[in-house]
Amino acid sequence: MKSLNKVMTGLIGITISFLIGAILIKIQGNSPLLAYKALYDYGFASWFSLSSTLNNATPLILTGMAAAIAFSSNVTNLGEPGQLIVGALIAALLGYYINLPGWLGIIVILVVSGIVGGLYGAIAGVLKKYYKMDEFITTLMLNFIADYLTLYLATYPFLDKKSYVPATHMIKREYFLPVLSGLNSSFFIAVIMIVISFFVSKYLKIGYEWRMMGYNANFSKVGGCNNENNVIWVMFYTGFLSGLAGALLILGGTQHRFMKGIGANYGWDGVMLAIVGGNGVIETSIFAVFFGFLKAGGMGMEFEISIPSEFIMVLQAIIVLLVVSTRSTISYYGNRIKAYSKTKKVVKVDE
């Protein structure tokens, strides 16, 4: 029921956001109907457009789940962008230097990239456990370190001198993830991680401890949970998801090499998705597909109606604000109505 409520309040916020978007489009002198038709045509109308939506959604699913699991555990992991690009660089280097047969090489690259991303995320957990450093600050600072360190490595030690831009060598062709009628197989890896993450958070002991820590850290500590170690494990697992997202951008992307800007805004978009999805694994994944639809359809709005792609970023921000405010408003007045009903029952009993 809670999951349904999150999705329904999300739909209400999205509907209002699209109405506001229509007004903004009209102010620019364009037709909202034609604009949204282009959005639909390029994001959902055909198998090609649907596959484009799912391809765009793949890294968002992983970074969104990473942020959702962290936030639901009362851990502030804002390091998804850094963990993603660290995983991407490791994937690019392994994809060029290792010599393993096809699928075995792909599995090794994905697992190692995820682990390195997880270890990079766990640094913040270790700093919190032993030095009481706030993970809000450390994860943000680790993003800067990852950004400039990976750029340095791609520009100097591992630079492909034949490239026109600072970038690493292209990975071996046998490590390219297969494309099935336009849909990259990286999407299926993301779906597998949805199932694993849901199972871990709902049915495993460590997932239960994470959730208890999110509900009430003091209660979970009194109940026997080792909160300090759990913070490290949360940071590692969410870093693994982000690092895996980076690896999929290399193996399943279009460039197949590491270069500046490879992470785009996938890390920060994941944080937004966790907020919109109410920190639920399934709900966040659903909204990730929707954001993938916006990214794919936004190209159609630019090509067909000449509406700049930045408009989609504005629309995403409006959606986040309205979904959160709608959910908070419904929760506030819902609680007041329940309290009022209980008060009336108590008064009747006293009479």
C-alpha positions as CSV (number, residue, x, y, z in Angstrom):
1,M,0.0,0.0,0.0
2,K,2.8,2.4,0.8
3,S,4.5,1.7,-2.5
4,L,1.2,2.4,-4.3
5,N,0.8,5.7,-2.4
6,K,4.3,6.8,-3.4
7,V,3.6,6.0,-7.1
8,M,0.1,7.7,-7.0
9,T,1.4,10.9,-5.3
10,G,4.2,10.8,-7.9
11,L,1.7,10.7,-10.7
12,I,-0.2,13.6,-9.3
13,G,3.0,15.7,-9.0
14,I,4.0,14.7,-12.6
15,T,0.6,15.7,-13.9
16,I,0.7,19.1,-12.3
17,S,4.3,19.5,-13.6
18,F,3.3,18.8,-17.2
19,L,0.5,21.4,-16.9
20,I,3.1,24.0,-15.7
21,G,5.4,22.8,-18.5
22,A,2.6,23.3,-21.0
23,I,2.2,26.9,-19.8
24,L,6.0,27.5,-20.2
25,I,5.9,26.0,-23.7
26,K,3.0,28.3,-24.7
27,I,4.8,31.3,-23.3
28,Q,7.7,30.5,-25.7
29,G,5.3,30.6,-28.6
30,N,5.1,26.8,-29.2
31,S,2.2,24.4,-29.1
32,P,2.1,22.2,-26.0
33,L,0.2,19.5,-27.8
34,L,2.8,19.3,-30.6
35,A,5.7,19.4,-28.0
36,Y,4.2,16.6,-25.9
37,K,3.4,14.6,-29.0
38,A,7.1,14.8,-30.0
39,L,8.0,13.8,-26.4
40,Y,5.8,10.7,-26.7
41,D,6.9,9.8,-30.3
42,Y,10.6,9.9,-29.4
43,G,10.2,8.3,-26.0
44,F,7.5,5.6,-26.2
45,A,5.6,5.4,-29.6
46,S,7.8,2.7,-31.3
47,W,10.2,0.0,-30.3
48,F,13.1,2.1,-31.3
49,S,11.9,5.0,-29.1
50,L,11.1,2.7,-26.2
51,S,14.6,1.1,-26.4
52,S,16.1,4.5,-26.3
53,T,14.1,5.3,-23.2
54,L,15.3,2.1,-21.5
55,N,18.9,2.7,-22.5
56,N,18.7,6.1,-21.0
57,A,17.1,4.7,-17.9
58,T,19.7,2.0,-17.2
59,P,22.3,4.1,-15.3
60,L,19.6,6.1,-13.7
61,I,18.1,2.9,-12.2
62,L,21.4,2.0,-10.6
63,T,22.3,5.4,-9.3
64,G,18.7,6.0,-8.1
65,M,18.7,2.7,-6.2
66,A,22.1,3.6,-4.7
67,A,20.8,6.9,-3.3
68,A,17.5,5.3,-2.2
69,I,19.1,2.5,-0.2
70,A,21.5,5.0,1.4
71,F,18.8,7.5,2.3
72,S,16.4,4.8,3.6
73,S,19.2,3.6,5.9
74,N,19.7,7.2,7.2
75,V,23.1,7.4,5.4
76,T,23.7,10.5,3.3
77,N,25.6,9.2,0.3
78,L,26.0,12.1,-2.1
79,G,29.0,10.4,-3.7
80,E,27.3,8.6,-6.6
81,P,28.8,10.9,-9.2
82,G,32.4,10.1,-8.0
83,Q,31.7,6.4,-7.5
84,L,30.3,6.2,-11.0
85,I,33.2,7.8,-12.8
86,V,35.7,5.7,-10.8
87,G,33.9,2.6,-11.9
88,A,33.8,3.9,-15.5
89,L,37.6,4.5,-15.5
90,I,38.3,1.0,-14.1
91,A,36.1,-0.5,-16.7
92,A,37.8,1.4,-19.5
93,L,41.2,0.4,-18.4
94,L,40.3,-3.3,-17.8
95,G,38.5,-3.4,-21.1
96,Y,41.7,-2.3,-22.9
97,Y,44.4,-4.1,-21.0
98,I,43.0,-7.5,-19.9
99,N,43.0,-10.5,-22.2
100,L,40.0,-12.7,-21.3
101,P,37.4,-14.4,-23.5
102,G,34.2,-12.4,-24.3
103,W,31.6,-13.0,-21.5
104,L,34.2,-13.9,-18.9
105,G,36.0,-10.6,-19.5
106,I,32.7,-8.7,-19.3
107,I,31.8,-10.3,-16.0
108,V,35.3,-9.6,-14.6
109,I,35.1,-5.9,-15.7
110,L,31.6,-5.4,-14.3
111,V,32.4,-7.0,-10.9
112,V,35.8,-5.4,-10.4
113,S,34.4,-1.9,-11.5
114,G,31.6,-2.3,-9.0
115,I,33.9,-3.4,-6.2
116,V,36.2,-0.4,-6.8
117,G,33.2,1.9,-6.8
118,G,32.1,0.3,-3.6
119,L,35.5,0.6,-1.9
120,Y,35.6,4.2,-3.0
121,G,32.2,4.8,-1.4
122,A,33.3,2.9,1.8
123,I,36.0,5.4,2.4
124,A,33.3,7.8,3.7
125,G,31.9,5.0,6.0
126,V,35.4,4.3,7.4
127,L,36.0,8.0,8.0
128,K,32.7,8.3,9.9
129,K,33.4,5.2,12.0
130,Y,36.9,6.0,13.1
131,Y,37.1,9.8,12.8
132,K,33.4,10.8,13.2
133,M,33.4,12.7,10.0
134,D,30.0,13.6,8.5
135,E,29.4,11.5,5.3
136,F,27.6,14.5,3.8
137,I,30.9,16.4,3.6
138,T,33.2,13.5,2.8
139,T,31.1,12.1,0.0
140,L,30.9,15.5,-1.6
141,M,34.7,16.0,-1.3
142,L,35.3,12.5,-2.7
143,N,33.4,13.5,-5.8
144,F,35.9,16.3,-6.5
145,I,38.8,14.0,-5.9
146,A,37.3,11.3,-8.2
147,D,36.5,13.9,-10.9
148,Y,40.0,15.5,-11.1
149,L,41.9,12.3,-10.5
150,T,40.2,10.3,-13.2
151,L,40.5,13.2,-15.6
152,Y,44.3,13.4,-14.9
153,L,44.7,9.6,-15.4
154,A,42.7,9.8,-18.7
155,T,44.6,12.8,-19.9
156,Y,48.2,11.7,-19.1
157,P,49.1,8.2,-18.1
158,F,46.4,6.4,-20.0
159,L,45.8,8.9,-22.8
160,D,45.0,7.6,-26.3
161,K,47.2,9.8,-28.3
162,K,45.2,9.1,-31.5
163,S,42.0,10.5,-29.9
164,Y,40.9,14.0,-30.7
165,V,39.8,14.7,-27.1
166,P,41.4,13.6,-23.8
167,A,40.3,10.0,-23.5
168,T,41.5,6.5,-22.8
169,H,41.9,3.8,-25.4
170,M,38.7,2.2,-26.7
171,I,38.0,-1.1,-25.0
172,K,38.3,-4.4,-27.0
173,R,35.4,-5.1,-29.2
174,E,34.6,-8.4,-27.6
175,Y,33.7,-6.6,-24.4
176,F,31.0,-4.5,-26.1
177,L,27.7,-5.4,-24.5
178,P,25.3,-6.8,-27.2
179,V,22.4,-4.7,-28.5
180,L,19.1,-6.5,-29.1
181,S,17.0,-4.7,-31.7
182,G,18.1,-1.3,-30.3
183,L,17.9,-2.3,-26.6
184,N,21.3,-2.6,-25.0
185,S,21.7,-5.7,-22.8
186,S,23.0,-3.4,-20.0
187,F,19.3,-2.8,-19.2
188,F,18.8,-6.5,-18.2
189,I,21.8,-6.2,-15.9
190,A,20.1,-3.2,-14.2
191,V,16.9,-5.3,-13.8
192,I,18.9,-8.1,-12.2
193,M,20.3,-5.6,-9.7
194,I,16.7,-4.3,-9.0
195,V,15.8,-7.9,-7.9
196,I,19.0,-8.4,-5.9
197,S,18.6,-5.0,-4.2
198,F,15.0,-5.6,-3.3
199,F,15.8,-9.0,-1.9
200,V,18.8,-7.7,0.1
201,S,16.8,-4.8,1.6
202,K,13.6,-6.8,2.4
203,Y,14.7,-10.4,3.2
204,L,18.3,-10.4,4.4
205,K,19.4,-9.7,7.9
206,I,21.8,-7.0,6.9
207,G,19.0,-5.3,4.9
208,Y,16.7,-5.4,7.9
209,E,19.4,-3.8,10.0
210,W,19.8,-1.1,7.4
211,R,16.1,-0.4,7.5
212,M,16.0,-0.3,11.3
213,M,18.9,2.1,11.2
214,G,16.9,4.3,8.9
215,Y,13.8,4.2,11.1
216,N,15.6,4.9,14.3
217,A,19.4,4.7,14.7
218,N,19.2,4.6,18.5
219,F,16.6,1.9,18.5
220,S,18.6,-0.3,16.1
221,K,21.7,0.2,18.3
222,V,19.9,-0.9,21.4
223,G,18.5,-3.8,19.5
224,G,22.0,-5.1,18.8
225,C,22.8,-3.7,15.4
226,N,26.3,-2.4,14.7
227,N,25.4,0.9,13.2
228,E,29.0,2.0,12.5
229,N,29.8,-1.2,10.5
230,N,26.4,-1.0,8.8
231,V,27.2,2.5,7.5
232,I,30.3,1.1,5.9
233,W,28.4,-1.7,4.3
234,V,25.7,0.7,3.0
235,M,28.3,2.9,1.5
236,F,30.1,-0.1,-0.1
237,Y,26.9,-1.5,-1.6
238,T,25.6,1.8,-2.9
239,G,29.0,2.6,-4.2
240,F,29.0,-0.8,-6.0
241,L,25.8,0.1,-7.7
242,S,27.2,3.4,-8.8
243,G,30.5,1.9,-10.0
244,L,28.5,-0.7,-11.9
245,A,26.5,2.1,-13.6
246,G,29.8,3.6,-14.7
247,A,31.0,0.3,-16.1
248,L,27.8,-0.1,-18.1
249,L,28.3,3.3,-19.6
250,I,31.6,2.1,-21.0
251,L,30.7,-1.4,-22.0
252,G,27.2,-0.5,-23.2
253,G,27.6,3.1,-24.2
254,T,28.5,4.6,-27.6
255,Q,32.1,5.8,-27.0
256,H,33.4,2.6,-25.2
257,R,36.2,4.7,-23.6
258,F,36.6,7.0,-20.6
259,M,36.5,10.7,-21.4
260,K,35.5,13.9,-19.5
261,G,31.8,14.2,-19.0
262,I,31.1,10.4,-19.3
263,G,29.0,10.5,-16.1
264,A,26.9,13.4,-17.3
265,N,24.4,14.1,-14.5
266,Y,23.5,10.4,-13.8
267,G,24.8,10.6,-10.3
268,W,22.8,13.7,-9.3
269,D,19.8,12.5,-11.2
270,G,19.9,9.4,-9.1
271,V,19.7,11.5,-5.9
272,M,16.6,13.3,-7.4
273,L,15.0,9.9,-8.3
274,A,15.5,8.6,-4.8
275,I,13.6,11.6,-3.4
276,V,10.8,11.3,-6.0
277,G,10.6,7.5,-5.4
278,G,10.4,7.9,-1.6
279,N,13.6,5.9,-1.1
280,G,11.9,2.7,-2.3
281,V,13.9,0.4,-4.6
282,I,11.0,-0.5,-6.9
283,E,9.4,3.0,-6.9
284,T,12.7,4.7,-7.7
285,S,13.3,2.3,-10.6
286,I,9.9,3.1,-12.0
287,F,10.6,6.8,-11.9
288,A,14.1,6.1,-13.4
289,V,12.4,4.7,-16.5
290,F,10.2,7.8,-16.6
291,F,13.2,10.1,-16.4
292,G,14.7,8.0,-19.2
293,F,11.6,8.7,-21.2
294,L,12.0,12.4,-20.6
295,K,15.6,12.3,-21.8
296,A,14.8,10.3,-24.9
297,G,11.6,12.3,-25.7
298,G,13.5,15.6,-25.0
299,M,15.5,15.0,-28.1
300,G,12.3,14.8,-30.1
301,M,11.1,18.1,-28.7
302,E,14.4,19.7,-29.7
303,F,14.4,18.2,-33.2
304,E,10.7,18.7,-34.1
305,I,9.6,21.8,-32.1
306,S,13.0,23.5,-31.5
307,I,12.5,23.4,-27.8
308,P,16.0,23.3,-26.2
309,S,16.9,20.1,-24.3
310,E,17.5,22.2,-21.2
311,F,13.8,22.5,-20.9
312,I,13.7,18.8,-19.9
313,M,16.1,19.5,-17.0
314,V,13.8,22.4,-15.9
315,L,10.8,20.0,-16.1
316,Q,12.6,17.4,-14.1
317,A,13.3,19.9,-11.3
318,I,9.7,21.0,-11.3
319,I,8.6,17.3,-11.1
320,V,10.9,16.7,-8.0
321,L,9.6,19.8,-6.2
322,L,5.9,19.1,-6.9
323,V,6.1,15.4,-6.1
324,V,7.8,16.0,-2.8
325,S,5.4,18.9,-1.9
326,T,2.4,16.8,-3.0
327,R,3.5,13.8,-0.9
328,S,4.2,16.1,2.1
329,T,0.8,17.9,1.8
330,I,-1.2,14.7,1.4
331,S,0.7,13.1,4.4
332,Y,0.1,16.2,6.5
333,Y,-3.6,16.6,5.9
334,G,-4.1,12.8,6.0
335,N,-2.6,12.7,9.5
336,R,-4.7,15.6,10.6
337,I,-7.9,13.9,9.4
338,K,-6.9,10.7,11.2
339,A,-6.2,12.6,14.4
340,Y,-9.5,14.4,14.1
341,S,-11.4,11.2,13.6
342,K,-9.8,9.6,16.6
343,T,-10.6,12.7,18.7
344,K,-14.3,12.4,17.8
345,K,-14.3,8.7,18.7
346,V,-12.8,9.5,22.1
347,V,-15.3,12.3,22.7
348,K,-18.2,10.0,21.9
349,V,-16.9,7.3,24.2
350,D,-16.6,9.9,27.1
351,E,-20.2,11.0,26.5
